[in-house]
């Protein structure tokens, strides 16, 4: 009877294990997390001078069935220096012909100031430099998968 009891216990344990595995799989995929990080990065002042690579999930905290906080680590790769960005803003300003062009140039100038302030706080950089960034993002489950929906 002991072997039969063990067999039944193991037999009953496997469906529970599979259910736990399904629960983990239902979270965001690596591609969804990478897409969310890139989408969030678009609003970062550094977005005008760099890009994101090597996104990895380090942890997560479920907030119900349709929301999750994901801790991520990624490389911020600088494509150009602040001086190069400033030169581009200056050239755009000189060439601005319409009010929309002027507005875009002002927006870029504000981003330039933000980027310079961050560089003063976090350290200067040049094209080709890399920084490891650790951050959190909030994802919501939608009909088409997990999507970035800003921070609260």
C-alpha positions as CSV (number, residue, x, y, z in Angstrom):
1,X,0.0,0.0,0.0
2,X,2.9,2.4,0.6
3,X,4.1,2.3,-3.0
4,X,0.6,2.9,-4.3
5,X,0.2,5.9,-1.9
6,X,3.5,7.3,-3.2
7,X,2.4,6.8,-6.8
8,X,-0.9,8.5,-6.2
9,X,0.9,11.4,-4.4
10,X,3.3,11.9,-7.3
11,X,0.5,11.4,-9.9
12,X,-1.5,14.2,-8.2
13,X,1.5,16.4,-7.8
14,X,2.3,16.7,-11.5
15,X,-0.9,18.6,-12.5
16,X,-0.1,21.1,-9.8
17,X,3.4,21.5,-11.1
18,X,2.1,22.0,-14.6
19,X,-0.3,24.6,-13.4
20,X,2.5,26.5,-11.7
21,X,4.6,26.3,-14.9
22,X,1.6,27.6,-16.9
23,X,1.3,30.5,-14.5
24,X,4.9,31.5,-15.0
25,X,4.6,31.2,-18.8
26,X,1.6,33.6,-18.8
27,X,3.8,36.5,-17.8
28,X,5.4,38.8,-20.4
29,X,7.9,37.3,-22.9
30,X,11.5,38.5,-23.3
31,X,10.4,40.3,-26.5
32,X,7.5,42.0,-24.8
33,X,9.8,43.2,-22.0
34,X,12.4,44.5,-24.5
35,X,9.7,46.3,-26.5
36,X,8.4,47.9,-23.3
37,X,11.9,49.0,-22.3
38,X,12.5,50.6,-25.7
39,X,9.1,52.3,-25.7
40,X,9.8,53.7,-22.2
41,X,13.3,54.8,-23.3
42,X,11.8,57.0,-26.1
43,X,10.8,59.5,-23.5
44,X,14.2,59.5,-21.7
45,X,16.5,62.5,-22.3
46,X,19.3,60.1,-23.4
47,X,17.1,58.8,-26.2
48,X,18.5,61.6,-28.4
49,X,22.0,60.4,-28.0
50,X,21.8,56.6,-27.5
51,X,19.9,53.4,-27.7
52,X,19.2,50.3,-25.6
53,X,20.8,46.9,-25.9
54,X,20.9,43.6,-24.0
55,X,17.6,43.9,-22.0
56,X,17.3,41.2,-19.3
57,X,14.6,40.7,-16.7
58,X,16.0,40.4,-13.2
59,X,12.8,40.0,-11.3
60,X,9.1,40.7,-11.3
61,X,6.2,41.4,-9.0
62,X,2.7,40.4,-10.1
63,X,0.0,43.0,-9.3
64,X,-2.9,40.8,-10.1
65,X,-3.7,38.8,-13.3
66,X,-3.3,41.8,-15.7
67,X,-0.5,43.9,-14.2
68,X,3.1,43.2,-13.4
69,X,6.2,45.3,-12.3
70,X,9.3,44.0,-14.1
71,X,12.8,44.8,-12.9
72,X,15.2,45.0,-15.8
73,X,18.8,45.5,-16.6
74,X,20.0,46.9,-19.9
75,X,23.0,48.6,-21.6
76,X,22.6,52.2,-22.6
77,X,24.8,52.6,-25.6
78,X,25.8,56.2,-26.6
79,X,25.7,56.8,-30.3
80,X,26.9,60.4,-30.1
81,X,28.2,63.0,-27.7
82,X,26.3,65.9,-26.2
83,X,28.4,68.2,-28.4
84,X,27.2,66.4,-31.5
85,X,23.6,66.6,-30.3
86,X,24.1,70.4,-29.6
87,X,25.5,70.8,-33.2
88,X,22.4,69.1,-34.6
89,X,20.0,71.3,-32.6
90,X,21.9,74.4,-33.7
91,X,21.7,73.4,-37.4
92,X,18.0,72.6,-37.1
93,X,17.4,75.9,-35.5
94,X,19.1,77.8,-38.3
95,X,17.1,75.8,-40.9
96,X,13.7,76.1,-39.2
97,X,11.3,77.5,-41.7
98,X,7.9,76.8,-40.3
99,X,6.4,77.1,-36.8
100,X,6.4,73.3,-36.5
101,X,10.1,73.3,-37.3
102,X,10.7,75.9,-34.6
103,X,8.6,73.9,-32.1
104,X,10.6,70.7,-32.8
105,X,13.9,72.7,-32.4
106,X,12.7,74.1,-29.1
107,X,11.7,70.6,-28.0
108,X,15.2,69.3,-29.0
109,X,16.8,72.2,-27.1
110,X,14.9,71.2,-24.0
111,X,16.1,67.6,-24.4
112,X,19.6,68.9,-24.9
113,X,19.5,70.8,-21.5
114,X,18.0,67.7,-19.8
115,X,20.7,65.5,-21.3
116,X,23.5,67.9,-20.2
117,X,22.1,68.0,-16.7
118,X,22.0,64.2,-16.5
119,X,25.6,64.1,-17.8
120,X,26.6,66.5,-15.1
121,X,25.0,64.3,-12.5
122,X,25.9,60.9,-13.8
123,X,29.1,61.6,-15.7
124,X,30.2,62.7,-19.1
125,X,30.1,60.3,-22.0
126,X,31.2,60.0,-25.6
127,X,30.1,58.0,-28.6
128,X,30.6,54.3,-28.1
129,X,30.4,54.5,-24.2
130,X,28.1,52.0,-22.5
131,X,26.3,52.2,-19.1
132,X,24.4,49.4,-17.4
133,X,21.0,50.6,-16.2
134,X,18.7,48.9,-13.7
135,X,15.1,50.0,-13.7
136,X,11.5,48.9,-13.2
137,X,8.7,49.0,-15.8
138,X,5.0,48.5,-15.4
139,X,3.3,46.2,-17.9
140,X,-0.4,45.6,-18.4
141,X,-1.9,42.5,-20.1
142,X,-3.9,43.4,-23.2
143,X,-5.7,41.4,-25.9
144,X,-2.4,41.4,-27.9
145,X,-0.1,40.6,-25.1
146,X,1.8,42.6,-22.4
147,X,2.3,46.3,-23.1
148,X,4.1,49.2,-21.4
149,X,1.7,51.7,-19.8
150,X,3.8,54.2,-18.0
151,X,4.7,54.5,-14.4
152,X,2.4,55.4,-11.7
